[in-house]
Amino acid sequence: MGILNVTPDSFSDGGQHNGVEQAIEVAMQMERDGADIIDLGGESTRPYSDPVATDEELRRVIPVIKGLAEKLSIPISIDTSKAVVAKAAIDAGAEIINDVTGLEGDPEMLGVAIASDVGICAMHMKGTPQTMQDDPQYGDVVEEIYDYLVKRLESIEAAGIARDRICLDPGIGFGKTHQHNITLLQHTDRFCEIGVPILIGHSRKGFIGKLIGDKEADRDAGTLGVTLAVAAAGADIVRVHNVRMTVDALKLFQTVRCNS
């Protein structure tokens, strides 16, 4: 899953893809590089980010989705927690809703998902982007988030959305300390036991910089190390900025692993 942020303030690539034509070209290059999904976001969810008005988020993402829907052969995912944005994105050509609130932030989001046939990605987040890094606490971080994801899966299924449309994300960096993130990644295999695809979104995040000392845009090597670790543990989808590096590494990883 290639990350395409059309925001001025995302933590790693904010402001880089603001023009519609530029964003479309970046997404097309990601497809050429081997991406299976393009995840488009118009609102930063980095820690302490300011909320974006619905009209502004629509202005940022809908023209890009319309342009991409005519040119891409891979699915477009809309990274949003707003039902109005999700509905407009689906109408424009998006095929997946990627919601950092687990479809709980907007009471209308589940209805949008039910009324469509798109895929759903439900993530765990403790708090909101404005509060999530204010000393997050857990008893057993792995089991608490595992239980949350299982309950969300059950609730979404009970609402009428088929299991084969759902993936889950433990939410690396969303209401977790540095050690929480490491522990969750070390137990990726636990989340894979849930029985639906598991997405890991770790690309260029702060815990990587803390471990290797690099700035956001220089964290690709560290990101790749985590990617290979979670792939080995069974993760189904990795959400990354550098698609080509990831695809190349995973090809070699899978070749060596399958023949070892």
N, C-alpha and C positions, 0 to 999 in steps of 0.2 A: 504494500500500500504506500504510494508516494504522497507525500505531504505537499499541498499547495495552499499556502496562506495568502489571502488577498487582504491583508491587514497592515496598518502602519506600525503595529506595536507587538507582534508576536515575538517571543523571546529570542528565536534564532534567525528567522528570515523576514522579520517585519519590514515592510516597505519595499521589498525587493520585487514583488510581483503585482503591483497595484494596477497597472494598465491592463485592460481587457485582452488586447492582442498579445501582450507580453506573457500574461498568465496562461493563455491558450497555448502559446508556443512552448512554454515550460512543461505543461502537462503532456503535450504531444511528444516532447523529447523524453519524458519519463516513460511513456508507453514504448517508444523505440528502445529505451534502455532496459525494458523488461518488466515494468510495473504491471501488476494484475488489477489494481484499483487505483483511482485518483481520489484522494480525500481533500475536499475543498472546504476551507473555513474562512468566514468573514468576520469572526469575532475572536480576539485573543482570549485564551483561558489560562494564560500564565499567572503565577501568584500575584495578587494585588492589582490585577488588570481592571480597568474601568469597564462597566457594561456598555454595550453598543446598542443604540436605538434600533428597533426593528426595521424601520425604513432605510437606515444606513446599511444595515447588514444585507438587506435585499438588494440595495443598489450595488453593493460590492460583488455579490455572488451570482445573481441571476443572469446577467449578460454573459458571464464566463461559462456558466452551465449550458446556456443556449448555444454558445459557440462550440463548446466541446462536444455536445450531444451529436452534432453533425459530423464530427471529425474523428472521435475516438471509437475504437472497437472494444474497449474495456469499460467496466462500470464506473460511474461517478458516484462518490459518496459525499453527502453533505454533512459537514461537522457543525452541528447547531443544537441548541437546547430550546429553540423557539418553534412552536408548532406552525406558526404562520410561515416562517422561513422554510421549514421542512416541506410543507405543502406546496409552496411556490417552486421549490427546488425540484420536487418530484414532477410537477407539471412541466417544468423546463427540461427534464430529462435525467434527473438523478435517480439512482436505483438502490441506494442504501442511505439510511439515516444513522449517523454516528453521534450519539448523544452522551456527553460527559456526565449528565445527571441521571443516567440509567432510565430515561423516559419518565422521571419523576419531577423534574424542574418545572415543567409546563403541564398543567392538568389536561390540556388538549392534545398533547403529543401522542399519547397512546391511541387516541381516536384517529389521528392522521395515519398512524401505522396500520391500524386495523382496516381502514378504508382503502389502503393501497396493497400492492403485492411486493413491496420493496423489502430488502434485507434490513435487519436491525442490529446495531451494535450498542449494547448497554454497558456502561462503565461504572465503576465504583469511584465516588468522590466523597470525602469527608468534609462537609461544609460547602462553601462556594469558593470560586477563585479569589474573592476578596478576603475570605477568612480561613481557607483550608490549611495554610501554613502557620497558623497561630497555635503552635505547640500541640500538634495532633497526638492523641494518646490511644493506645490499644492494649488489651490484655494479651491476646495472641493474634498478631496482625494477620497471619496466614488464614487461620480458621475463621476469624471474624469476617474477613473479606470473602472467603469461600462461602460461608453461610449466607452472606448478603447476596452474592451472585446467584446462588441456588434459588433463593427466595424470589429474586427478580425474574429469573427464568420461569419459575412456576407461575408467578403473577402474570407475566406477559403471555405465556401459553394459555392460561386460564381465560384471558381476555379474548382469545381467538386467533392468536398468531402462531402459526406452525413452528415447531422447534427447528425445522430445517431452514428457517429464515433468520435465526437468531445467532449472534455471536456475543461473547462476553469479554470484558477487559478489566483486569484488576486495578487499573488506574495508577500506573507508576507516576509519582510526582504530584499526585492530586490528594493532598491531605495526608502526606506521609513524610517522615523524617528520612534523612540519608540512610540510616540503618534499616528502616522499614522497607525502603525501595530495594536494598540489597537482599534482605530476607525474602521478600516476595519473589524476586527473580530467581533466587536459589530454590524456590518451591514452585516454579512454573508447572512442574509435572502434577502437582496437587490440583491446580485449576483445570488441567487437561482431563482430570477424572470426572469432571462435571458432565461431559458427553456432548458438548457443542463446541464449535470452533472458538479458540482463544486468541485474542489479539493482544499483542504487547506493544505499547507505545513508549519507547525509551529514548528515542533519537535525540542526541545532543542535550540531554537534560542535565540539570545541575549536579546530580550525584556523580555523573561521569566526569564533569569538570573537577569536582572535589577529589576524585580519585587520581586523575592524571594531570590536573592543573591547567587544562586548556580552556580557551575562550569558546563561546557557543559554536561558532562556525568552524572551529578547529577540533571538534569532538568526534569526527567521523570514525577515526580508528578505534576509539573507545566504544563508540556505538556499535561498530562491527563486531567487536569482541563479545558484547552482550547479545547481539543478534545470533551469533553462532551458538552461544550457550543456551539461549531459549529455544532455538531451533532443535538442538539436540535433545532438549527436554520435552519437545512435542508441541510447541506453539505453532499455530496454524497460519497466523498473519502477523507480520511485523510492519509497523507504521514508521517510515523513515524519510529523511530528507534526501539522502544520497542514494538514489535508486540503482544507478549503474554499479557502484561499488558493492552494494548489497547483493544484487543479482549475481554478479561474477563470483563473489565469495561463496554464496549458497550453492551455486552450481558445482564448484570444486568440493565444497563440504559434502554435498550429497553423493558426488561421484566416489570420493574416497571412502565415505562411510558405507556406501552400498557394496563396495568391493573389498572391504577390510574384514 
